[in-house]
Amino acid sequence: MIALYATLLIPFGAMLVFAVIGHWKHAGTLNLLVCFATFLTSLQLAIDVFTNGFMITPGQLFYIDAFNVYLILVNALVGLTTSIFSRPYMAYELKIGRVDGGRMRLYHSMFQGFLLTMLVALSTNNLGILWVAVEGATLATVLLVSLYRTPESIEAGWKYFILCGVGIAQALFGTVLVYFAAEKISPGEESTLLWSVLKDHSDQLEPTVLMLAFVFLLVGYGTKIGLVPLHNWLPDAHSEGPTPMSAILSGLLLNVALYAVVRYKMLIEPALNNHLPSYMMMGFGMLSFSVAGILLHHQRDIKRMFSYSSIEHMGLMTFAFGIGGPLATFGALLHMIVHSLTKSAIFITVGHAAHIAGTQKISEIRGLIRTQPAVGWTFLLGTVAIAGFPPFGVFTSEFLLFTATIESMPWLVMPLLIGLAVAFAGLFRHVQPMVFGEPPEGQLPVKANMLPIIFHLFLVLWLGISIPDILANWLDQATIMVVGKGLL
């Protein structure tokens, strides 16, 4: 239990401290050390769960199992590597005058606040607190999106706040309906919204109410996932906020929102005794995957382009969880890891590329391999990885999904293949000139920290070549929790 409490209290304390000293010249280093401490405690938590099984705290407020603990560890890891990149990046932003001391305090405080809300959302056993934590993440990221206080960033922040606010209100109504459906289990008691209690009594829940609840929950949390047609906030948030925010937003928040939907699916589908939640997830997932691939071709901003790539991959994961079964679920869980690692690495290289060119416009970023070879090559490798090329881990998870689709719904394989081809063409249509084109005059190298990028891409390559036994067993335990049987 100590590891769990420490994992939550460290970012909470850091958020308060940074609200006071976040402008200190060594605040970036302190932010890195805090994230490192959070990573160590989350690693100990993962070891405890893997060794001793699930844990539930006194009062049943927090519940840690194989499904959420691996996402907690991924959150802490991406938070750590992003903080390594964030330190020189934000120092440069301060140097050129895009932010001042007050905004640096806000940035570092909300960076830790965002990580805290994500960790609470993943670890809580109470579905009401899950909603509160996701809403808290919305408020933290609104402040990060509008950090630069330009008209465009303020507009993006308001769009994010309004659209996600409406979406999260739908999720609240769905949560209230779940409470109503479960009231006869323990009327008036606090345990009515505890996931562990509801899961054990799912056969006693009112199915008609639950069916309506899942519609609102999928629409509400689907807004946070970025599912089409609820996705409009995501490209603006990525393009106008600081790049470290894009790395943790794409790598963490979208996963947590999908985690919430899957938790509800695990609860509601057995109670309904039909596959309506699965079909709904497959429909939204396929729509998002297809539309995002097409919109990739029409982007002019490099961060907006990769935000549509995130929508595409989140649609693919939602589709995989909708198909269900051990193979598709194992593939979706693996895809959550490799997508987080790859996309956060890509956004870090995008931040360096934007500093080199002095702009985020795709048409003005050219010849990265000539200007700064390390940035150019890692940018190219990251794009190759996220496009699903072997031997990277994204190829492995997508191969598992395609195999599961062939087994259960072979008529959907062709739309998936077409969608992948369209997305691939959209990515490399823009990336090729950015990497190999002729660099414009005046484009100079910048000080770039390549360690987080190399580390992430190495992990993704490793997971594509050989998944370690401990991780495979871990994901298999999570698969058993989600679908009732494992792959291994």
C-alpha positions in Angstrom: 0.0 0.0 0.0 2.9 2.3 0.7 4.0 2.3 -2.9 0.5 3.3 -4.0 0.1 6.1 -1.6 3.6 7.4 -2.5 2.8 7.3 -6.2 -0.2 9.6 -5.6 1.3 11.8 -2.9 4.5 12.7 -4.7 2.9 14.5 -7.7 0.3 16.0 -5.4 3.0 17.6 -3.2 5.0 18.6 -6.2 2.0 20.4 -7.8 1.7 22.6 -4.7 5.4 23.3 -4.5 5.7 24.2 -8.1 2.7 26.6 -7.8 5.2 28.7 -5.6 8.6 28.0 -7.1 7.9 26.8 -10.6 9.7 29.8 -12.0 13.0 28.9 -10.2 15.8 28.3 -12.7 16.3 24.7 -11.5 12.5 23.9 -11.5 12.9 21.8 -14.6 15.5 19.6 -12.9 13.3 19.3 -9.8 10.4 18.4 -12.0 12.6 15.6 -13.5 13.5 14.3 -10.1 9.9 14.3 -8.9 8.9 12.3 -12.0 11.8 9.9 -11.4 10.6 9.3 -7.8 7.0 8.7 -9.1 8.4 6.2 -11.6 10.3 4.3 -8.9 7.2 4.1 -6.6 5.0 3.0 -9.5 7.6 0.3 -10.4 7.5 -1.0 -6.9 3.7 -1.0 -7.0 3.8 -3.0 -10.2 6.1 -5.5 -8.7 3.9 -5.9 -5.6 0.8 -6.5 -7.8 2.6 -8.9 -10.1 4.0 -10.9 -7.1 1.0 -10.8 -4.8 -2.0 -10.3 -7.0 -4.6 -7.4 -6.9 -4.7 -5.1 -3.9 -7.5 -3.0 -2.5 -7.1 -0.3 0.1 -9.0 -0.1 3.4 -12.3 1.5 2.6 -12.0 0.2 -0.9 -11.2 3.6 -2.4 -8.3 2.3 -4.5 -8.2 -1.0 -6.4 -5.0 -2.1 -8.3 -5.0 -5.1 -10.6 -3.1 -6.3 -13.6 -5.2 -4.2 -15.9 -4.6 -0.7 -14.4 -1.1 -1.2 -12.8 0.7 -1.6 -16.2 -1.0 1.6 -17.4 0.1 3.3 -14.1 3.7 2.3 -14.9 3.4 3.5 -18.5 2.1 6.8 -17.2 5.0 7.3 -14.8 7.5 6.3 -17.5 6.2 8.6 -20.1 5.9 11.4 -17.5 9.6 10.8 -16.6 11.0 10.8 -20.2 8.8 13.8 -21.1 10.2 15.7 -18.1 13.7 15.0 -19.4 12.7 16.7 -22.7 10.7 19.4 -21.0 13.6 20.9 -19.0 15.7 22.3 -22.0 12.5 22.8 -24.1 10.8 25.1 -21.6 14.1 26.8 -20.8 14.4 27.7 -24.5 10.8 29.0 -24.5 11.6 31.2 -21.5 14.7 32.4 -23.2 12.9 33.5 -26.4 10.1 35.2 -24.4 7.2 32.9 -25.2 6.6 32.3 -21.5 7.5 34.3 -18.4 8.0 33.3 -14.7 4.3 33.2 -13.9 3.6 30.8 -16.8 6.5 28.6 -15.9 5.0 28.2 -12.4 1.7 27.3 -14.0 3.4 24.9 -16.5 5.3 22.9 -13.9 2.4 22.9 -11.4 -0.1 21.7 -14.1 2.4 19.2 -15.5 2.4 17.4 -12.1 -1.3 18.0 -11.6 -2.1 16.3 -14.9 0.0 13.3 -14.0 -1.7 13.2 -10.6 -5.2 13.1 -12.1 -4.2 10.4 -14.5 -2.8 8.2 -11.7 -5.9 8.8 -9.6 -8.2 7.9 -12.5 -6.3 4.7 -13.1 -6.1 3.6 -9.5 -9.5 4.5 -8.0 -12.1 1.9 -7.4 -14.9 4.4 -7.3 -16.5 5.2 -10.6 -17.5 8.7 -9.4 -14.0 9.5 -8.5 -12.9 8.2 -11.9 -15.1 10.8 -13.5 -13.8 13.6 -11.1 -10.2 12.7 -12.0 -10.8 12.8 -15.7 -12.5 16.1 -15.3 -9.5 17.3 -13.3 -7.2 16.3 -16.2 -9.4 18.4 -18.5 -8.9 21.5 -16.3 -5.2 20.9 -16.0 -4.7 20.5 -19.8 -6.9 23.5 -20.6 -4.4 25.6 -18.7 -1.5 24.0 -20.5 -3.1 24.3 -24.0 -3.6 28.1 -23.4 -0.2 28.6 -21.8 1.2 30.9 -24.5 -1.8 33.2 -24.3 -1.9 33.8 -28.0 -5.4 34.3 -29.6 -5.0 30.9 -31.3 -4.0 29.1 -28.0 -6.8 30.8 -26.1 -9.3 29.7 -28.8 -7.9 26.2 -28.7 -8.2 26.1 -24.9 -11.8 27.3 -25.0 -12.7 24.8 -27.7 -11.1 22.0 -25.6 -12.9 23.2 -22.4 -16.3 23.4 -24.1 -16.2 20.2 -26.1 -14.7 18.1 -23.4 -16.9 19.7 -20.8 -20.0 18.7 -22.8 -18.5 15.3 -23.3 -17.6 14.7 -19.7 -21.1 15.9 -18.7 -22.5 13.0 -20.8 -20.1 10.7 -18.9 -21.4 12.1 -15.6 -25.0 11.3 -16.7 -23.9 7.8 -17.6 -22.3 7.4 -14.2 -25.5 8.5 -12.5 -27.5 5.9 -14.6 -25.1 3.2 -13.4 -25.7 4.3 -9.8 -29.4 4.1 -10.4 -29.1 0.7 -12.0 -27.1 -0.6 -9.0 -29.1 1.1 -6.2 -31.0 -2.1 -5.3 -27.7 -3.9 -4.6 -26.9 -1.7 -1.7 -29.4 1.2 -1.5 -28.0 4.4 -0.1 -24.5 2.9 0.7 -21.2 4.3 -0.5 -20.3 1.0 -2.1 -22.9 1.5 -4.9 -20.3 3.0 -7.2 -17.4 0.8 -6.3 -16.3 -1.1 -9.4 -15.2 -4.2 -7.5 -18.7 -4.4 -5.9 -20.6 -3.8 -9.1 -18.5 -6.4 -11.0 -19.4 -9.1 -8.4 -23.1 -8.3 -8.7 -23.4 -7.4 -12.4 -26.2 -10.0 -12.9 -28.4 -8.0 -10.4 -28.1 -4.7 -12.3 -31.0 -3.3 -14.3 -30.0 -4.1 -17.9 -32.3 -1.5 -19.6 -30.8 1.4 -17.6 -27.2 0.0 -18.2 -27.7 -0.1 -21.9 -28.7 3.6 -21.9 -25.8 4.4 -19.5 -23.2 2.9 -21.8 -24.4 5.1 -24.7 -23.7 8.2 -22.6 -20.5 6.8 -21.2 -19.1 5.9 -24.6 -20.0 9.4 -26.0 -18.7 11.1 -22.9 -15.4 9.4 -22.5 -15.1 8.9 -26.2 -14.8 12.7 -26.5 -11.7 12.4 -24.3 -10.4 9.5 -26.4 -10.8 11.6 -29.5 -13.3 9.4 -31.3 -14.8 10.8 -34.5 -17.1 12.9 -34.6 -16.1 14.0 -31.1 -12.5 14.7 -32.0 -12.4 18.4 -33.0 -10.7 19.6 -29.8 -7.7 17.3 -30.2 -5.8 18.8 -33.2 -6.2 22.4 -31.9 -5.0 21.3 -28.4 -1.9 19.7 -29.9 -1.0 22.5 -32.3 -1.3 25.4 -29.8 0.0 24.0 -26.5 3.7 23.4 -25.6 5.1 20.3 -27.1 5.7 18.4 -23.8 2.0 18.7 -23.2 1.3 17.1 -26.6 3.6 14.2 -25.6 1.8 13.4 -22.4 -1.6 14.2 -23.8 -1.4 11.8 -26.7 0.6 9.2 -24.7 -1.5 9.2 -21.5 -4.8 11.0 -21.4 -6.3 9.2 -24.4 -5.3 5.8 -22.9 -6.9 6.7 -19.6 -10.2 7.7 -21.2 -10.2 4.4 -23.2 -9.4 2.5 -20.0 -12.6 4.0 -18.4 -14.7 2.8 -21.4 -13.2 -0.7 -21.2 -13.9 -0.9 -17.4 -17.5 0.0 -18.0 -17.7 -2.6 -20.9 -16.4 -5.3 -18.5 -19.2 -4.4 -16.1 -22.1 -3.7 -18.5 -21.8 -6.3 -21.2 -22.3 -9.3 -18.9 -25.3 -7.6 -17.3 -26.9 -7.0 -20.7 -26.2 -10.5 -21.9 -25.6 -9.2 -25.4 -22.8 -7.6 -27.4 -24.2 -4.1 -27.9 -21.3 -2.3 -26.1 -18.8 -4.2 -28.3 -20.7 -3.3 -31.5 -20.8 0.3 -30.5 -17.1 0.4 -29.8 -16.3 -1.3 -33.1 -18.5 1.2 -35.0 -16.9 4.3 -33.3 -13.4 2.8 -33.6 -13.7 2.0 -37.4 -15.2 5.4 -38.1 -12.4 7.2 -36.2 -9.7 5.0 -37.8 -11.0 5.7 -41.4 -11.7 9.4 -41.1 -8.4 10.3 -39.3 -6.4 8.5 -42.0 -8.1 10.6 -44.7 -7.7 13.9 -42.8 -3.9 13.2 -42.4 -3.5 14.2 -46.0 -4.9 17.7 -45.5 -2.8 19.0 -42.6 -0.5 22.0 -42.8 0.7 21.9 -39.2 3.1 19.2 -38.1 1.6 18.7 -34.6 -2.0 18.7 -36.0 -0.9 15.9 -38.4 0.3 13.7 -35.7 -2.7 14.5 -33.6 -4.8 12.9 -36.4 -2.4 9.9 -36.2 -3.3 9.6 -32.5 -7.0 9.6 -33.4 -6.4 6.9 -36.0 -4.6 4.7 -33.4 -7.1 5.3 -30.7 -9.8 4.3 -33.1 -7.9 1.1 -33.8 -7.6 0.3 -30.1 -11.3 1.0 -29.5 -12.1 -1.3 -32.4 -9.9 -4.0 -31.0 -11.5 -3.9 -27.6 -14.9 -4.0 -29.3 -14.0 -7.2 -31.2 -13.0 -8.7 -27.8 -11.6 -12.2 -27.4 -8.1 -13.0 -26.1 -6.2 -12.2 -29.2 -7.7 -8.8 -30.0 -7.7 -7.8 -26.4 -4.0 -8.8 -25.9 -3.2 -6.9 -29.1 -5.1 -3.8 -27.9 -3.3 -3.8 -24.5 0.0 -4.1 -26.2 -0.9 -1.3 -28.6 -1.7 1.0 -25.7 1.9 0.6 -24.6 3.7 0.9 -28.0 1.5 3.8 -29.2 2.2 5.8 -26.0 6.0 5.2 -26.3 6.1 5.9 -30.0 3.9 8.9 -30.1 5.5 10.6 -27.2 8.9 10.1 -28.9 7.5 11.6 -32.1 6.2 14.7 -30.4 9.6 15.2 -28.8 11.3 15.1 -32.2 8.5 17.4 -33.5 9.4 19.9 -30.8 13.0 19.9 -31.8 12.1 20.1 -35.5 9.8 23.1 -34.8 12.7 24.9 -32.9 15.1 24.2 -35.8 12.7 25.6 -38.4 11.2 28.3 -36.1 7.7 27.2 -37.1 5.3 24.3 -37.0 4.3 24.7 -40.7 5.0 21.5 -42.6 5.9 23.5 -45.7 8.7 25.3 -43.9 10.3 22.3 -42.2 12.8 20.8 -44.6 16.0 18.8 -44.7 16.1 17.8 -41.0 18.7 15.1 -41.8 21.0 17.7 -43.2 20.4 20.4 -40.6 20.5 18.1 -37.6 20.9 14.4 -38.5 20.0 13.0 -35.0 16.7 14.8 -35.1 16.0 13.8 -38.7 16.8 10.1 -38.4 14.8 9.7 -35.1 11.9 11.6 -36.6 12.0 9.2 -39.6 12.3 6.1 -37.4 9.4 7.3 -35.2 7.2 7.8 -38.2 8.2 4.3 -39.6 7.3 2.8 -36.2 4.0 4.5 -35.8 3.1 3.6 -39.4 3.3 -0.1 -38.4 6.4 -1.2 -40.1 8.2 -4.3 -38.8 10.1 -5.0 -36.7 8.6 -2.3 -34.4 6.0 -3.1 -31.7 3.2 -1.3 -33.5 3.4 -3.9 -36.3 3.2 -6.7 -33.7 0.1 -5.3 -32.0 -1.6 -4.5 -35.3 -0.8 -8.0 -36.6 -2.5 -9.5 -33.6 -5.6 -7.3 -34.3 -5.7 -8.3 -37.9 -5.4 -12.0 -37.0 -8.3 -11.6 -34.5 -10.4 -9.8 -37.2 -9.8 -12.6 -39.7 -10.9 -15.1 -37.2 -14.1 -13.4 -36.1 -15.1 -10.9 -38.8 -13.1 -11.4 -42.0 -15.2 -9.0 -44.0 -13.7 -6.1 -41.9 -10.1 -6.9 -42.9 -10.2 -5.1 -46.2 -11.5 -1.7 -44.6 -8.7 -2.0 -42.1 -6.1 -2.6 -44.7 -7.3 0.3 -46.8 -7.3 2.6 -43.8 -3.7 1.6 -42.9 -2.7 2.3 -46.5 -4.4 5.7 -46.6 -2.8 6.7 -43.3 0.6 5.5 -44.4 0.4 7.6 -47.6 -0.7 10.6 -45.6 2.2 10.4 -43.2 5.0 9.8 -45.6 3.6 12.3 -48.1 4.4 15.0 -45.6 7.4 13.4 -43.8 9.6 12.7 -46.8 10.3 16.4 -47.7 10.6 17.3 -44.0 13.4 14.8 -43.6 15.1 14.6 -47.0 14.2 18.0 -48.6 16.5 20.9 -49.2 16.8 22.9 -45.9 16.0 26.7 -46.2 18.7 29.2 -45.4 19.0 30.2 -41.8 17.9 26.8 -40.4 20.3 26.1 -37.6 20.8 23.1 -35.3 19.4 23.4 -31.7 20.4 21.8 -28.5 18.4 18.6 -28.5 18.1 15.9 -25.8 17.9 12.7 -27.7 17.9 10.3 -24.8 14.1 10.0 -24.3 13.6 9.5 -28.0 16.2 6.8 -28.3 15.0 5.0 -25.2 11.4 5.0 -26.3 12.2 3.8 -29.8 14.5 1.1 -28.4 11.6 -0.2 -26.2 9.2 -0.2 -29.1 11.8 -2.1 -31.3 12.4 -4.6 -28.5 8.6 -5.2 -28.0 8.4 -5.8 -31.8 11.2 -8.4 -31.8 10.5 -10.2 -28.6 8.0 -9.4 -25.8 9.6 -10.3 -22.5 8.0 -13.1 -20.6 7.2 -10.9 -17.6 5.3 -8.4 -19.8 3.6 -11.2 -21.8 2.3 -12.8 -18.6 1.3 -9.4 -17.3 -0.7 -8.6 -20.4 -2.2 -12.1 -20.3 -3.5 -11.5 -16.8 -5.1 -8.2 -17.9 -6.6 -10.0 -20.9 -8.1 -12.6 -18.5 -9.6 -9.8 -16.5 -11.2 -8.1 -19.5 -12.5 -11.1 -21.5 -12.4 -14.0 -19.0 -9.7 -16.0 -20.7 -6.1 -15.4 -21.7 -4.0 -15.8 -24.8 -1.0 -17.6 -23.4 
